[in-house]
Amino acid sequence: MKSVETTGKTIEEAILMAVAKLGVQRDNLEIEVLEQPVKGLFGIIGGRDARIRATVKKSIKDEIKEFLSRVLELMGIEARIEITEEKSQIMVKLSGQNMGLVIGRRGETLDALQYITNLAVNKSRNDCKRIIIDTEEYRSKREETLRKLAKRLANKVQRTKKSIVLEPMNPYERRIIHSTLQNHPYVTTYSEGEEPYRKVVIKLK
Amino acid sequence: MGELVKFIAQSLVDNPDQVSVNEVRGEQSIIIELKVAPEDMGKVIGKQGRIAKAIRTIVKAAAVKEGKKVIVEII
């Protein structure tokens, strides 16, 4: 990791110096104050400059890659990791053999990996971004399945005039159901119960 | 398997140097005992054990190849 030590009359001045030296934006620097500035007598005698160490922060993509490749390696899974950054989220695509193992039953393992990666990578960052991990289009296929399910059940509710409670889903999947039926003319949706058993209910408007 | 648990735990806690893992290998199962600093307990367990569950899920997937049952215990 690249880092420099700089001095200045004030901490601010030292930081600006580091920014200039490293040629990196200030937001991408981690600043550690090594010595507070001391004003000398009459501003001349016995004064001491501020001293800081500025370190270039690792990009979130680098951190994700580092973390995931180590986890997968320890799991004994060989996979290629492709990361693309979007506005508010980061898409991680895994490819290789054995992806069935990475997905798990109903995406259980994939969700666990995604959850842990989000926690581990965002722990030390203030530019929190949602990380989505996918492999073999699992998530888009699952989304398609959920949308179809939502529509089918909405029709049933409309026909039978009875509410339907879906099986427990994670927030991401529940959101898909809600958004699919958002503008439905006859039914409305809400969630009930506590995590991790929170369920979507579809009822007549 | 212990290494995997250790690495994940260390990435989540504030005191990674206080993470320790003990692996007890039995005939059909492997028990992994995970120990973290008391103030980091929440970081590996999570609300309603959500983090602990995710760790177990990942370890379970990794253990499929070994054909053994893996139990992760946080102590």
Boltz contact constraints between the chains, C-beta under 6 A:
constraints:
  - contact:
      token1: [A, 74]
      token2: [B, 3]
      max_distance: 6.0
  - contact:
      token1: [A, 74]
      token2: [B, 4]
      max_distance: 6.0
  - contact:
      token1: [A, 74]
      token2: [B, 7]
      max_distance: 6.0
  - contact:
      token1: [A, 75]
      token2: [B, 62]
      max_distance: 6.0
  - contact:
      token1: [A, 76]
      token2: [B, 65]
      max_distance: 6.0
  - contact:
      token1: [A, 101]
      token2: [B, 61]
      max_distance: 6.0
  - contact:
      token1: [A, 104]
      token2: [B, 61]
      max_distance: 6.0
  - contact:
      token1: [A, 108]
      token2: [B, 57]
      max_distance: 6.0
  - contact:
      token1: [A, 109]
      token2: [B, 57]
      max_distance: 6.0
  - contact:
      token1: [A, 109]
      token2: [B, 61]
      max_distance: 6.0
  - contact:
      token1: [A, 112]
      token2: [B, 54]
      max_distance: 6.0
  - contact:
      token1: [A, 112]
      token2: [B, 57]
      max_distance: 6.0
  - contact:
      token1: [A, 112]
      token2: [B, 58]
      max_distance: 6.0
  - contact:
      token1: [A, 115]
      token2: [B, 54]
      max_distance: 6.0
  - contact:
      token1: [A, 116]
      token2: [B, 54]
      max_distance: 6.0
  - contact:
      token1: [A, 119]
      token2: [B, 12]
      max_distance: 6.0
  - contact:
      token1: [A, 120]
      token2: [B, 11]
      max_distance: 6.0
  - contact:
      token1: [A, 120]
      token2: [B, 12]
      max_distance: 6.0
